Amino acid sequence: MVTSQNEAAAGAEPGARPGGGRALNRVALASFVGTAIEFYDFYIYGTAAALVINSAFFPNLSPVIGTLAAFSTFAVAFIARPLGSLLFGHFGDRVGRKSMLVASLLTMGLSTVAIGLLPSHATIGVLAPVLLVVLRFLQGLGLGGEWGGAALLAAEYAPRGKRGWYSTFPQIGPSIGFFAASGAFLVLSSLQSDEAFRAWGWRVPFLASALLVVVGLVVRLRIAETPVFAEVIRRQERSSLPLVDMLRTAPVRLLLGGGTIIVSYVLFYIATTFGLSYATSTLHIPKNTVLLLQVVAIWAMAVATVLACRASDRFGRRAVLLSGCGYAVVAGLLFFPLLDTRSLPLVCLAFALALAGMGWVYGPLGAFLPELFPARFRYSASSFAYNLGGVLGGALAPTIATWLVAGFGSASVGYYMAGAAVISLLCVLALPETRQTQL
């Protein structure tokens, strides 16, 4: 029975598969492309929320309240993500990983394009922010199902002893997605006047998502179902109700697994979405300059992700995660002292330190979370834990940071970042090492 994380599946561990290296290359590409596209979709909204959403959809509010309202619509998608993880996870555990990867990509992509076509408050009045919230909710549903499927695709195909390394491919997708999103906004805002950018230029990255989704679909439709899920079907071991099964069997691991990723989201969205808003509106650094600094700094996250994934195969998931959380405490406390200098090299360093902490913790989770749960409800459980951490860490991070700065100064946000790192560290300490787990 494939009912325990410590129990081996029949046959060989994923690795010696039909198609050999070519099949594994397709899997790596499919897991990378999907997360890159979906996180591109998600990040362009975060960037737009910091730059233009408040004036386009909440023009009657004061600048501070308008920013809070824009960040609140940002949070809506995080609230939807656990629901998306349960929806896509249920069918991913019942029907298969591949079909849900296609469905989640379409849900996310079409919602993103629709935001690019959505009339502003000046055109349709209060209906504009209402529709914006609906589309953000649909974005969250799609992303809620995306990560779990992509992580399982890599983990359940990975050769023995290389699961951490193969998890690099879905985990590096967010870095590339953010680079593309920020790069698109940087190019557009550089080529356009501020008036043109606010009138229509910000919509272009949303509309461009349509082309990216087509690419993602072509790649994902060419892969086969994972060998682990095929074995579950052969043994007739699919869970009839994955949600009930995981809540009954692994409730503590669900909560602790979600807690491990809180620090990643806090670091990322304070360094990017809130950092962009704070640097432009409070420190009065030109938005193009801040976008350029973030595009440079995102490579610290990409490098840290790759190194952490590779290290997790050699030293174990927990050792890498614990060291990453410890580093994140320091990075959080240094972030605003560096940012508040207004020195561009130090501002870039602040972004790079925080984003490196995000990648350090985020990378190994691509293998660690799937390894915590048995195959019969692995999609549902790993997705739910991941997105629970997203809600707790990312949904309100920009809003909380805005409130903290207004009431207590920027140093308080640094303590908030460090506190999130401590919470994640304690959750990792409470979980077992999973590197030797057979899926």
N, C-alpha and C positions, 0 to 999 in steps of 0.2 A: 504493500500500500504506500502511495506517495502522500503520507499523512503527517510526516514529521520532517522538519528541516534537517535533521541529522540522518535521515534515511536515504539511501542511495536509490536513484531511479534505476529501473532495469536497463541493462545494456551499458554502454560506455557513457562517461560524462560527456557533455557537449564538447565537440572539438573534431572528432573524426566523423565528418558529416558528408553526405552525398554532395558532390560539387567541390569539396575541398576548399582550398584557399580562395578560389573565385567566389564561392558561395558566401564565405565569411566576409570578403571584401564588400559584397553587395549588402550584407546585413549591417556592416559598419557604416556604409554610406547612407543606408535607409534610416538608421537610428540617429545619425548626425544631421542629415538634411531636415528631417521633420522637426527636431527640437530647435534647430537654427531658425527655421521659418516661423514656427509658432512663437518662439521667444522674440523674434523680430517684431511680429505682430503685437505682442504684449508690450514691448518696450517703446514702440513708437507712440503708444498711447501715454505711457509714463512721461515721455519727453514732451508730448503735446500738452499734457496736463500741467507741466511746469511752465510752459511758454505761452500757450494760447487758449486752452480750453476755458479758462475762467472768463476771458473777455468775449469769446464766441458764444458761450452757452449760459453764462451767468453775468451779463453786463450790468445789471442793476445792483450788484452787491459791491461793497467796498473791496479794495484790493486784497486785504488779508482774508476777509470772509469769502471772497470769490476764489482765492487760492485753496482755502479749506474745502469749499464746495467741489472744486475740481479734483482735489485729492480724495474726496469722499466717493466720487464716481470711480476713481481709480480703485478704491477699496471694494467696490461692489463685485468686481470680477474675482477677487480673492474669496469672497463669501460664497460665490458660485462654484469655486474650484473643488471643494470637498464633495459637493453634489455631483459634479461632473466625474469625479473619481469613482463614486459609487455607481453611477449610471454606466459609464464605459467599462468600469471594472467588472460589474456584474456580467455584462455580455462578453468581456474579454476572457473571463473565467469560464463562461458557458459556451461561447461560439468560437472564440479564438483571438489571438493577439493581433494578427494582421488586419482583420476587418475593422477592428476598433481604432487602429492607427489611422486608417483611411478616413473613418467617420469623424474622428476628432480633428484631423487636419482640415477637413471640409467645414466643420462647424466653426472653428477658429478663423479660417481664412475668409469665409463669406461674411462673417460678422465684422471683420476688420475692413473689408471693402465697403460694406454698408456704412460704417462710420465715416469713411472718406466721402460718401455721397450725401450724408445727412445735412439738411439745411440748418442754418444757425438760428439763434434766438431772434435775430432781426427779421428773419423770413417767416418763421412759423410760430414764434412766441414760445409759450411754456411747453408746448409739445416737443420742442427740440431737446431740452434736458431730459424729458421723460423717455424719449426714444433712445437717447444716449445711454441712459441707465440700462434699458432693455438689451441693447447691443453689447454693452460691457458685461452684462450677466451671461450672455451667450458666449462671449469670448472666454469668460471664466470656465464655463462648462467644457468648452473644447480643450482648453489647456489642462483642465483637471484630469482628462483622460489621456492626454498626450504623453506626459513624462513617464507614467507607469508602463505604458506600452513600449515606449522606446527603450527604457531601461531593461525591461524583461527581454526584449528582442536581442539586445546585446548580451545580457547575462546568460540567457538560456541557450545561446549559440556558442558562447565563449569556450575556448579550449581549456582543459584542466590547468589550474595554476595561473591563468591569465584573465580571470574574470574582472579583476580591478582594472587591468589595462584596457580590455574591451569596453568597459564602462566609460572610458575616456570619450568615446565617440558621441553618445548622447549628452554627456556632461560638458563637452566643449562647445556644443551647439549654442547655449546661451551667450557665451563670449562673442561668438561670431555674429549671432543675431543682434546683440547690443551694438557691436561695431558697425554693422550695416545700418541699424536704425539711427544711431547718432551721426554716422557719416552722411546719411541721406539728409537729415535735418541741417547739418553743417553746410553741405553744398547748397541746399535750397536757400537758406537764410543768407549765405554769402552772395548768391547771385541775384537775390531779390531785395527790393526795399522792404522795410518793416511792414509797411501798409499792405503790400502785395502778399507777403508771407502770411500775415494774419488774415487776409481776405480769402486766399485760396491755396497758397503754396504749401501750407501744412498738410493739406489733403493728399498731396502726391504720394508720400510714402505709404499711406493707407491703400490707395488705389493700386500701387505697384505690387501689393501683396497678391493680387490675382495671378500675376505671372509666376511668382514664387510658389504658390500653391500647386499650379500645374506641374512644375518641376518636381515637387515633393510627391505628388500622386504618381507620376510616371515611375519614380524610383521605388516607391513602396508597393506598387502593384506587381512589381517583378520579383518580389521575394516570396519564399515559402513560409508556411507556418513553422513556429519554433519546434524543435525536436522534443523538448520537454512537454509542451502542451499536446503534441501528437501522441506521446506516451501516456499522458493522462487520459486521453480519449480511448486509446487502445485498451487500457485497463478499466475503463468505465468508472473513473474516480472523480469525475467533475462534481463540484458542489452544486446542489440544486438551489441553494440560497447562500451565495458567498458572503453577503453582508451579515446574515445571522451566524454563519459559521465562524467568521473572523471575530465577531464580537463575543461569541461564546468561548472561543479557543484562545484568542490572543489579545485581550483588551489592554493589558499592561504594555505589551510590546507596541501596540498601535500608538499609545500616548507617548511612550518614551521615544519611539521612532520619530514621531512628529516633533518632539522636543529637540532632537539632535540637529534639525535643520533651521531652527528659529534664528540662530545667529547669522546664518548665511543670508537670509532675507533682510534682516535688520541692517547688516552691513551694506548690502547691495543697494537697497532702495534709499537709504540715507545718503550714501555716497553718490548716487546717480540722480534719482528723481528729486529728492529734497536738496541735495547738494547743488544741483543746477538752479533750482529756484532760489536758494539762499545766496549763492554766489552772484547771481544776477540782480536780485532785488535788494539784498541787504549789503553785500560787499561792492555792488555796482561794477562788477567785472562784465565786460561785453559778452553777450550770450554766445557769439561765435567763438570767442576765446575759451569759454568754459567748455563748450562742446568739443573743441579741439583737444583740450587737456584730458577730457574724459575718453576720447577716442584713443589717445596715447596710453592712458592709464589702464584701459581695459585689457591690454596685453599682459599686464601683471596677473590678472585673474586667469587668463588663458594658460599662461605658463605654470602658475600654481596648480591649476586643475590637472594638467598633464602630469606634473611631477608627483602630485599627491596620489593620483590613481595608480601610477607605476609603483610608488613606494608602498601602497596598501597591499600589493601582492607579495612584497618582500618582508615587510615589517608587521603586517596585520592591519585590519581596518581601524581597530580601537586606538592603536598607538598613533596613527596619523591623525585621526579625528581629535584625539585629546590634545596633541601638540598644536593643531590648528585652532582649537578653541582657546588655548592659552595664548597663542599669538594674537588672536582677535581681541582679547582683553586690552593688550597694549595698543593695538592699532586703533581701537575705539577711543581710548583716552588721548591719543596723539592727534586724532583727526581734526578737531576744531582748533586747537592751538596752532596747527600748521595752516589750516584754511584761513583763519582770521588774520594771518600776516598779510594777506593780499599779494604776497610774492608769488609770481606765477610758477616758478620751479617748486616752491614749497606747496602750493595748492595742488599741483600735479602729483607731488609726492604723497600728499594726504589721500587723494583719490586712489593712487596705486597701492598704498599700504592697506586701505580698507578693502579694495577689490581683490587683492592677493589673499586676504583672510577669507573672503567669500569663496574663492576657488579652492583654497586649501581644505576647507571643510566640505564644500559642495562635491568635489570630485569623487571621493571614496563612497559617498552615499549612493551612487549609481549601482554599486555592487552590494553595499551593506544593507540597504533597506529590502531589496528582493530576497537576500539571504536570510532575513529574519523570519520569513513566512513560508509555509508549505505550498506546493504547486497548485493545489485545488482552489485556493483563494488568494494566490500571490498577487495577481493584478489588482484586485480590489484593495487588499491590505496595504501593499507598498504604495499604491497611488493615494490612498486615503491618508496614510501617515505623512507622506510627502506634502500633500496639500493642506493637511491640518497644520503642519509647521509653517506653510505659506500664509495661512490666515493669521496665526499667532505672531509670526515675525514680520510679514510684509504688508498685510492689509492696511494697517493703521500706522506704520512706521513714519511715512511722510507727515501724516496728520499729527501724530504725537510729537514729532520733532518740531513742527511749526508751533504747536502749543507750548512746548518746553522753552523754545527760544524766546517767545513772546513774554513768558512769565518768569523765567529763571536764568536766561542767558544761554549762550551756545555750549558752555561747559557741561550743562546738565544733559545735553544730548549725548555727549561722550560717555557719561556714566550710564546712560540708557543702553548704549551700544555694548559697553563692557558687561553690564548686567545680563544682557541677552547671551553673551558668550559664556558666562558662568552657568546659566540655566542649561545651555546645550551641553556643556562639559559634564554636568551632573547626570544628564540623561545618558550620555555615552558611557559613563562609569557604571550605570545600572544595567547596561546591556552586555551580552557576551561577545566574545570574538567570534566572527563568522567566516573567516578566510577559508577554512577547510570544509565548510558546509557543502554537501553535494545536493544539487538541485533536483 
